[in-house]
Amino acid sequence: MTTDQAWRRCLRRRSRLCGSVARFGLPDHADDIVHDVFIAVMTMPRLYPRGFDSLLDMAVWRRCQAVAIIEAGQQRLGRVATLQPEHPGDPADSVLDQVSAASVLRDCGALGEPDIWMIDMISRGYQKKEVAHLAERSLNDVDRTVRAIRRRSRDKMTKSVGRESKHA
């Protein structure tokens, strides 16, 4: 089949192929997909009249599948995407806040240095398995420690709030 004959056959089947794309669920992309398929088919070295329609159908189906996968990925990313908080300002302030929080926790007697280190590692995004490996402790030990830290911190906070309300 010559290139002109193939091109005429493509144009005659254009509306049917656009309908296939629409049935696939991508009506907004119908013209683009069909045009891309026409271009891709025309670059093939040999075109035979016998399987030409099947070739067009298969190429359209594959292109639709590729576009649908890309769109699904973009939708997932769109749902996950969030605005980043604005820059917190001077990094020294953040370091000062961390040091003062650690000293407050240490001075109130709720947490010791290893406990503060463990909470710091978890707050930085380390998984409990990684913290256990770095601390050379078992995962269960890390879990127990984190639960105990939470419980002690909650107890200290409720006691301090109770004292403040009595003095007020």
C-alpha positions as CSV (number, residue, x, y, z in Angstrom):
1,M,0.0,0.0,0.0
2,T,1.4,3.4,-0.9
3,T,1.6,6.3,1.6
4,D,-1.2,8.2,0.0
5,Q,-3.5,5.2,0.1
6,A,-2.7,4.6,3.7
7,W,-3.3,8.3,4.5
8,R,-6.7,8.3,2.8
9,R,-7.7,5.1,4.7
10,C,-6.6,6.8,8.0
11,L,-8.7,9.9,7.2
12,R,-11.8,7.7,6.3
13,R,-11.5,6.0,9.7
14,R,-10.8,9.1,11.7
15,S,-14.4,9.5,13.2
16,R,-14.6,5.8,14.1
17,L,-11.2,6.0,15.9
18,C,-12.2,9.2,17.7
19,G,-15.3,7.3,18.9
20,S,-13.1,4.5,20.2
21,V,-11.0,7.0,22.1
22,A,-14.2,8.5,23.6
23,R,-15.5,5.1,24.6
24,F,-12.1,4.4,26.3
25,G,-13.0,7.4,28.5
26,L,-10.7,10.0,27.0
27,P,-12.9,12.2,24.9
28,D,-10.8,15.3,25.5
29,H,-7.8,13.6,24.0
30,A,-9.5,12.0,21.0
31,D,-8.0,14.3,18.3
32,D,-4.5,14.2,19.7
33,I,-4.5,10.5,20.2
34,V,-5.8,9.7,16.7
35,H,-3.4,12.2,15.1
36,D,-0.4,10.7,17.0
37,V,-1.5,7.2,15.9
38,F,-1.7,8.4,12.2
39,I,1.8,9.8,12.4
40,A,3.2,6.7,14.1
41,V,1.5,4.4,11.6
42,M,2.8,6.4,8.6
43,T,6.4,6.1,9.8
44,M,6.2,2.3,9.6
45,P,8.3,0.8,6.8
46,R,5.6,-1.4,5.2
47,L,1.8,-1.1,5.3
48,Y,-0.4,-3.8,4.2
49,P,-4.1,-3.3,3.3
50,R,-5.2,-6.6,4.9
51,G,-4.4,-5.8,8.5
52,F,-4.5,-2.0,8.3
53,D,-7.7,-1.5,10.3
54,S,-6.5,-3.8,13.0
55,L,-3.2,-2.0,13.2
56,L,-5.0,1.3,13.6
57,D,-7.3,-0.1,16.3
58,M,-4.4,-1.6,18.2
59,A,-2.3,1.5,18.0
60,V,-5.2,3.7,19.2
61,W,-5.9,1.3,22.1
62,R,-2.3,1.3,23.2
63,R,-2.0,5.1,23.0
64,C,-5.3,5.4,25.0
65,Q,-3.8,3.1,27.6
66,A,-0.6,5.1,27.8
67,V,-2.6,8.4,28.2
68,A,-4.9,6.9,30.8
69,I,-1.9,5.7,32.9
70,I,-0.3,9.2,32.7
71,E,-3.6,10.9,33.7
72,A,-4.1,8.5,36.6
73,G,-0.6,9.3,37.9
74,Q,-1.2,13.0,37.6
75,Q,-4.5,12.7,39.5
76,R,-2.7,10.7,42.3
77,L,0.0,13.4,42.4
78,G,-2.7,16.1,42.4
79,R,-4.3,14.7,45.5
80,V,-1.1,14.2,47.4
81,A,0.4,17.6,46.5
82,T,0.2,20.2,49.2
83,L,1.5,23.7,49.7
84,Q,4.8,23.8,51.5
85,P,4.8,25.9,54.7
86,E,6.6,29.2,54.3
87,H,10.2,29.4,55.3
88,P,10.4,29.3,59.1
89,G,12.9,32.2,59.2
90,D,16.3,32.1,60.8
91,P,17.5,28.5,61.2
92,A,19.2,29.6,64.5
93,D,15.7,30.2,66.0
94,S,14.7,26.7,65.1
95,V,17.9,25.3,66.7
96,L,17.3,27.4,69.8
97,D,13.7,26.2,70.0
98,Q,14.9,22.6,69.8
99,V,17.5,23.1,72.5
100,S,15.1,24.9,74.8
101,A,12.5,22.2,74.3
102,A,15.0,19.5,75.1
103,S,16.2,21.3,78.2
104,V,12.6,21.8,79.4
105,L,11.9,18.1,79.0
106,R,15.1,17.2,80.7
107,D,14.7,19.7,83.6
108,C,11.1,18.7,84.3
109,G,12.3,15.1,84.8
110,A,9.9,13.6,82.2
111,L,12.6,12.5,79.8
112,G,16.2,11.6,79.9
113,E,18.9,12.1,77.2
114,P,18.4,8.8,75.5
115,D,14.6,9.3,75.3
116,I,15.1,12.8,73.9
117,W,17.5,11.4,71.3
118,M,15.0,8.7,70.3
119,I,12.1,11.2,70.0
120,D,14.3,13.5,68.0
121,M,15.2,10.7,65.5
122,I,11.6,9.8,65.1
123,S,10.6,13.4,64.5
124,R,13.2,13.7,61.8
125,G,11.5,10.9,59.9
126,Y,13.5,7.9,60.9
127,Q,11.5,4.7,61.2
128,K,11.4,2.8,64.4
129,K,13.5,0.0,62.8
130,E,16.2,2.5,61.9
131,V,16.2,4.0,65.4
132,A,16.4,0.5,66.9
133,H,19.4,-0.3,64.7
134,L,21.2,3.0,65.5
135,A,20.5,2.6,69.2
136,E,21.4,-1.1,69.1
137,R,18.1,-2.0,70.7
138,S,15.3,-4.3,69.7
139,L,12.2,-2.9,67.9
140,N,10.0,-3.9,70.8
141,D,12.3,-2.0,73.2
142,V,12.0,1.1,71.0
143,D,8.2,0.7,70.9
144,R,8.0,0.4,74.6
145,T,10.2,3.4,75.1
146,V,8.2,5.6,72.8
147,R,4.9,4.6,74.5
148,A,6.5,5.3,77.9
149,I,7.8,8.7,76.7
150,R,4.3,9.6,75.5
151,R,2.7,8.5,78.8
152,R,5.2,10.3,80.9
153,S,4.9,13.5,78.9
154,R,1.1,13.3,79.0
155,D,1.3,12.8,82.8
156,K,3.6,15.7,83.3
157,M,1.5,18.0,81.1
158,T,-1.7,17.1,82.9
159,K,-0.1,17.6,86.3
160,S,1.3,21.0,85.3
161,V,-2.0,22.1,83.8
162,G,-3.7,21.0,87.0
163,R,-1.3,23.0,89.2
164,E,-1.8,26.1,87.0
165,S,-5.6,25.9,87.2
166,K,-5.4,25.7,91.1
167,H,-3.2,28.8,91.3
168,A,-5.4,30.8,88.9
